[in-house]
Amino acid sequence: MPSKVKIPLILSILFLLISVSVIIAIAYVQIHHERSLSPGLKYGIVLDAGSSRTTVYVYQWPAEKENNTGVVSQTFKCNVNGLGISSYASEPEKAAKNIDNCMKKVISVIPFNQQNSTPVYLGATAGMRLLRLKNESAAQGVLFSIENYFQTQPFSFRGAHIITGQEEGVYGWITVNYLMGNFLEKNIWSTWVRPDGAETTGALDLGGASTQISFIPEKSEQNPNSTLEVTLYGYKYNVYTHSFQCYGRDESEKRLLASLAKSSQGKPHVENPCYPQNYKAFSGFYYTANALNLTGNFQLPEFNTSMSSFCSQEWSKLPHILSRFDETYARSYCFSANYIYHLLVHGYKFNSESWPQILFQKEVGNSSIAWSLGYMLNLTNMIPAERPLILLPMRPTVFAGLLFLFAAISLLCLILLVILMVRAC
């Protein structure tokens, strides 16, 4: 083969190989070295307007979500000063005024550019349910005052509502099982998955005006008329839940005092003892167990023994027994313990073998056990997920340009190679 043909032929083959190698290399880099950038966090605000007080919670979750439900965490909590909103029936503007101090703190927690898209929900529970039964116009006046207040706030207000006892129960159930890791967990690859052999836990909630029980019944016992269906992380759960109005701690004590007054005075109590005023700030199960120096999981006889020991103490010794002595609460612990014992044994029919394990916890990690977290989890199903932002090593125009350039060079080298070989023959 003449040298004048041999050298161009070698060069053509060399450039062809280089061009093909470059095409393969840039394609590999573009496909396999892309980066996924999270769209960031979403925020939501829930106001738990209980019978005793109002608590403001701020929640956050990654915007892309998992199977349509957010992986939600509590990022801020603020207890509103004063009583529950039902206590301001005659002065509804005060209900909104008291919230303002907490909302000013919330504004500093949520990024400014996300405030107008952050939803705010207010859910009122048993105190407002009772006020509505007693005076519906007064209940509406309180809610209307709060709605007016939120029109001045930078957030996306979604309404102030009185939730039903069933809703309160099922949202509390969601919170308990979510915080216990019964809905999802991270596997060894740090991917969220449903726990293997996942089971759920029943939940009890003792408030000031009502008490709730929620659990998933056996399949043979499920009745569509007595259960609520919720969908979380792509799975459906049929939850039985029931709220016992007027069987909260405070209302039960009022009924007892009314009964004692009736017996001692020989005349009936004038008002219905289940009415929404003068509630004490009180979280039934946890604080009572804490006063009895009981924490976590324990058996029924242990609770009974601690209750008997506490109630037999002289009043003067209580400041030395209680870790934090407050006369108002100290006076209520003995009644509360007895009420909880009888509620569980004679009301819910628990025995030493079926004693609930989650009863006396107030928080798990940094999250409070409250219906508001379950409410926020359920609502994330309705908030659209955002896709992660894909970052490529090269911009599409640059990538396309390089492919075209080296493909053209390869084609030219191939044409030249064919011509040289034909001449050589």
C-alpha positions in Angstrom: 0.0 0.0 0.0 1.5 3.4 -1.0 2.5 5.6 1.9 0.5 8.5 0.5 -2.6 6.3 1.1 -1.4 4.5 4.2 -0.8 7.6 6.4 -4.3 9.2 5.7 -5.9 5.8 6.2 -4.3 5.4 9.7 -5.2 9.0 10.6 -8.8 8.4 9.5 -9.1 5.3 11.6 -7.5 7.1 14.6 -9.9 10.1 14.4 -12.8 7.8 13.9 -12.0 5.8 17.1 -11.4 9.1 19.0 -14.7 10.5 17.9 -16.7 7.3 18.7 -14.9 7.2 22.1 -15.9 10.8 22.9 -19.5 10.2 21.9 -19.7 7.2 24.2 -18.0 9.1 27.1 -20.2 12.2 27.0 -23.3 10.0 26.7 -22.3 7.9 29.7 -21.5 11.0 31.8 -24.8 12.7 30.8 -26.9 9.6 31.7 -25.1 8.2 34.8 -23.9 11.4 36.5 -27.1 13.3 36.8 -28.0 14.7 40.2 -31.4 14.8 41.8 -32.1 18.1 43.7 -34.9 17.9 46.2 -37.6 20.5 45.6 -37.3 21.4 49.3 -39.7 21.4 52.2 -43.4 22.0 52.5 -44.9 23.5 55.6 -48.3 23.2 57.3 -49.8 24.8 60.4 -52.4 23.2 62.6 -54.1 24.9 65.5 -55.4 22.4 68.0 -58.2 24.3 69.7 -58.9 22.1 72.6 -61.2 22.5 75.6 -58.4 23.5 77.9 -56.2 25.6 75.6 -55.0 26.1 72.0 -51.7 24.8 70.7 -50.1 25.9 67.5 -48.1 23.3 65.6 -45.8 23.8 62.6 -45.1 20.7 60.5 -42.8 20.1 57.6 -42.2 17.4 55.0 -40.1 16.8 51.9 -42.1 18.1 48.9 -41.8 15.0 46.8 -43.6 12.8 49.5 -43.8 9.0 49.7 -46.7 7.2 48.0 -48.7 10.5 48.0 -48.3 11.0 51.8 -45.8 13.3 53.4 -43.1 12.1 55.8 -44.1 14.8 58.3 -42.1 16.0 61.3 -43.0 18.6 63.9 -40.7 21.6 63.7 -42.3 24.1 66.1 -44.9 24.1 68.9 -46.4 27.1 70.8 -48.9 27.0 73.6 -51.4 29.9 73.3 -51.9 31.8 76.6 -55.3 31.7 78.2 -58.1 29.2 78.1 -59.6 27.2 75.2 -61.5 29.2 72.5 -64.8 28.0 73.8 -64.2 30.0 77.0 -64.6 33.2 75.0 -68.1 32.8 73.8 -69.2 36.2 75.2 -65.9 37.9 74.0 -65.1 36.1 70.7 -62.5 38.7 69.7 -60.3 37.6 72.6 -60.0 34.1 71.1 -58.3 35.5 68.1 -56.2 38.0 70.0 -54.7 35.3 72.2 -53.5 33.4 69.1 -51.5 36.4 67.8 -48.4 36.0 70.0 -47.8 32.4 68.8 -48.5 33.3 65.2 -45.8 36.0 65.3 -43.3 33.3 66.3 -44.6 31.1 63.5 -43.8 33.8 61.0 -40.2 33.7 62.0 -40.1 29.9 61.6 -41.4 29.5 58.0 -39.3 30.9 55.1 -40.7 34.2 53.8 -41.0 32.9 50.2 -43.2 30.0 51.3 -45.5 31.7 53.7 -48.3 32.6 51.3 -48.5 28.9 50.1 -48.3 27.4 53.6 -51.8 26.1 54.6 -53.2 26.9 58.1 -56.0 24.8 59.6 -57.8 25.3 62.9 -59.6 22.3 64.4 -61.7 22.8 67.5 -62.6 19.7 69.6 -64.9 18.8 72.5 -65.1 22.3 74.1 -66.5 23.8 71.0 -68.7 20.9 70.3 -70.3 21.5 73.7 -70.6 25.2 73.1 -72.3 24.6 69.7 -74.8 22.3 71.4 -75.5 24.9 74.1 -75.3 28.1 71.9 -74.7 27.6 68.2 -74.5 31.3 67.4 -71.9 31.9 70.1 -69.8 29.0 68.7 -70.1 30.5 65.2 -69.1 33.9 66.5 -65.8 32.5 68.0 -65.0 30.8 64.7 -65.9 33.9 62.7 -63.6 36.0 64.8 -60.7 33.6 64.2 -61.3 33.5 60.5 -61.3 37.3 60.4 -58.0 37.4 62.2 -56.3 35.0 59.7 -57.3 37.2 56.8 -54.6 39.6 58.1 -51.9 36.8 58.2 -49.5 36.0 55.3 -50.5 32.3 55.3 -53.1 30.4 53.2 -55.9 30.0 55.7 -58.1 26.9 55.0 -60.8 27.5 57.6 -61.7 27.1 61.3 -63.8 24.0 61.9 -65.2 22.0 64.8 -64.0 18.5 64.1 -66.2 15.5 65.2 -65.3 13.1 68.0 -64.7 10.4 65.4 -62.2 12.6 63.5 -60.4 13.5 66.6 -60.1 9.8 67.5 -58.9 8.6 64.1 -56.3 11.5 63.7 -55.0 10.6 67.2 -54.7 7.0 66.1 -52.8 8.0 63.0 -50.4 10.1 65.1 -49.7 7.3 67.5 -49.0 4.7 64.8 -47.0 7.0 62.7 -44.7 8.0 65.6 -44.3 4.3 66.5 -43.1 3.5 63.0 -46.1 1.3 62.1 -46.7 2.9 58.7 -43.2 3.2 57.2 -39.5 2.8 58.0 -36.2 3.2 56.3 -34.5 0.1 55.0 -30.7 -0.5 54.7 -30.7 1.6 51.5 -32.2 4.5 53.3 -35.4 4.1 51.3 -38.8 4.5 52.9 -40.7 1.2 52.9 -43.7 -0.3 54.8 -42.4 -2.3 57.8 -42.4 -6.1 57.3 -45.3 -7.6 59.1 -46.6 -4.2 60.1 -49.1 -4.1 62.9 -51.0 -1.2 64.4 -51.6 -0.1 67.9 -54.9 1.0 69.5 -55.0 4.6 70.9 -56.8 6.2 73.8 -57.1 9.9 74.3 -58.3 11.5 77.5 -59.1 15.2 77.2 -61.0 17.7 79.4 -64.4 17.2 77.9 -64.3 13.9 76.0 -62.3 10.7 75.7 -61.7 8.7 72.5 -60.8 5.1 71.7 -59.5 4.1 68.3 -58.2 0.8 66.9 -58.4 -1.6 63.9 -60.9 -4.3 64.7 -60.5 -7.9 63.6 -61.7 -8.4 60.0 -64.6 -10.5 61.1 -65.8 -7.6 63.4 -65.4 -4.8 60.9 -68.5 -2.9 60.1 -68.5 -0.1 57.4 -71.0 1.9 59.5 -68.7 2.0 62.6 -65.2 2.5 60.9 -63.5 5.2 59.0 -61.2 4.5 56.1 -57.9 6.3 55.8 -55.2 6.0 53.2 -51.6 6.5 54.2 -48.5 5.8 52.1 -50.6 3.9 49.5 -52.3 1.5 52.1 -55.9 1.6 53.3 -56.8 1.3 57.0 -60.3 0.8 58.4 -60.3 2.3 61.9 -63.0 1.9 64.5 -63.2 5.1 66.6 -65.6 6.4 69.1 -65.7 9.6 71.2 -67.4 9.6 74.5 -68.7 13.2 74.9 -68.7 14.5 78.5 -66.5 11.7 79.7 -63.3 13.8 79.7 -61.4 14.2 83.0 -62.8 17.7 83.8 -66.4 16.9 83.0 -66.3 13.7 85.0 -65.1 15.6 88.0 -67.8 18.1 87.6 -70.4 15.4 87.5 -69.0 13.9 90.7 -69.0 17.3 92.4 -72.6 18.0 91.2 -73.6 14.6 92.6 -72.0 15.4 95.9 -73.7 18.8 96.0 -77.0 17.3 95.2 -76.6 14.7 98.0 -75.5 17.3 100.6 -78.0 20.0 99.7 -81.0 17.8 98.8 -81.6 19.6 95.6 -80.6 19.1 92.0 -77.7 20.9 90.2 -79.1 23.7 88.1 -77.0 23.4 85.0 -76.0 20.5 82.9 -72.6 19.5 84.3 -71.2 19.0 80.8 -70.6 22.6 79.7 -67.6 24.3 78.2 -66.3 26.7 80.8 -63.6 27.0 83.4 -61.5 24.1 82.1 -58.0 23.4 83.6 -55.1 22.8 81.2 -54.7 19.1 81.6 -53.4 16.2 79.6 -55.2 13.2 81.2 -53.2 10.1 81.0 -49.6 11.3 80.8 -49.6 13.9 83.6 -51.5 11.7 86.0 -49.1 8.8 85.5 -46.1 11.2 85.8 -47.5 12.4 89.2 -47.7 8.7 90.3 -44.0 8.4 89.3 -44.9 5.9 86.5 -43.4 6.2 83.0 -43.6 4.2 79.8 -45.1 0.7 79.9 -46.3 -0.8 83.1 -49.0 -3.2 84.3 -52.4 -2.5 85.8 -51.5 -3.7 89.4 -48.5 -1.4 89.4 -50.8 1.5 88.5 -53.3 0.6 91.2 -50.6 0.3 93.8 -49.1 3.7 93.0 -52.5 5.3 92.9 -53.4 3.9 96.4 -50.0 5.0 97.8 -50.4 8.6 96.3 -54.0 9.1 97.5 -53.1 8.0 101.0 -50.4 10.7 101.4 -51.0 13.8 103.6 -51.4 17.0 101.7 -48.3 18.5 103.3 -46.1 15.8 101.8 -47.1 16.3 98.2 -44.6 19.2 97.5 -41.9 16.7 98.3 -43.4 13.9 96.3 -44.2 15.7 93.1 -41.4 16.8 90.8 -43.3 20.0 90.1 -45.8 21.1 92.6 -48.8 23.1 91.4 -51.7 23.3 93.9 -54.4 23.4 91.2 -53.1 20.2 89.5 -52.0 18.5 92.8 -55.6 18.6 94.0 -56.8 16.8 90.9 -54.3 13.9 90.6 -56.0 11.5 93.0 -59.4 11.9 91.3 -57.8 11.6 87.9 -55.9 8.4 88.8 -59.1 6.8 90.1 -61.1 8.0 87.1 -58.5 6.6 84.7 -58.4 3.3 86.6 -62.2 2.9 86.4 -62.3 4.1 82.9 -59.9 1.5 81.7 -61.1 -1.4 83.8 -64.8 -0.9 83.8 -65.2 1.3 80.7 -62.7 -0.1 78.2 -62.5 -3.5 79.9 -58.7 -3.7 79.9 -57.0 -6.3 82.1 -53.4 -7.0 83.1 -52.8 -8.9 79.8 -54.1 -6.3 77.5 -52.9 -3.1 79.2 -52.0 -0.6 76.5 -48.3 0.2 76.0 -48.7 3.7 74.5 -51.1 5.2 77.1 -48.8 7.2 79.1 -46.6 8.9 76.5 -46.8 12.6 75.7 -44.1 12.8 73.1 -42.1 10.5 70.7 -38.8 12.1 69.7 -39.5 15.8 69.1 -43.2 15.3 68.2 -46.1 15.6 70.5 -48.7 12.9 70.5 -51.7 15.0 69.4 -54.5 14.5 66.8 -53.0 17.5 64.9 -50.1 15.5 63.5 -52.5 12.8 62.2 -54.6 15.5 60.7 -51.6 17.0 58.9 -50.5 13.6 57.6 -54.0 12.9 56.2 -54.1 16.4 54.6 -50.8 15.9 52.8 -52.6 13.3 50.6 -54.4 16.3 49.1 -51.4 18.6 48.6 -49.7 17.9 45.3 -46.2 16.4 45.4 -43.3 18.2 43.6 -40.9 16.3 41.4 -37.2 16.5 42.2 -35.2 18.8 40.0 -32.8 16.8 37.8 -29.4 18.5 37.3 -27.5 17.1 34.3 -23.7 17.4 34.0 -24.1 19.4 30.7 -26.9 21.6 29.5 -29.1 19.9 26.8 -27.9 22.3 24.2 -24.2 21.7 24.9 -24.7 18.0 25.0 -26.6 18.0 21.7 -24.0 20.2 20.1 -21.1 17.9 21.2 -22.9 14.8 20.0 -23.6 16.5 16.6 -19.9 17.7 16.2 -18.3 14.3 17.0 -20.9 12.4 15.1 -20.1 14.6 12.0 -16.4 14.0 12.5 -17.0 10.2 12.8 -19.1 10.3 9.6 -16.4 12.3 7.7 -13.7 9.9 8.9 -15.8 6.9 7.9 -16.4 8.4 4.4 -12.7 9.2 4.0 -11.7 5.7 5.2 -14.0 4.1 2.6 -12.5 6.3 -0.2 -8.9 5.5 0.8 -9.6 1.8 0.9 -11.2 1.9 -2.5 -8.2 3.7 -4.0 -5.8 1.3 -2.3 -7.5 -1.7 -4.0 
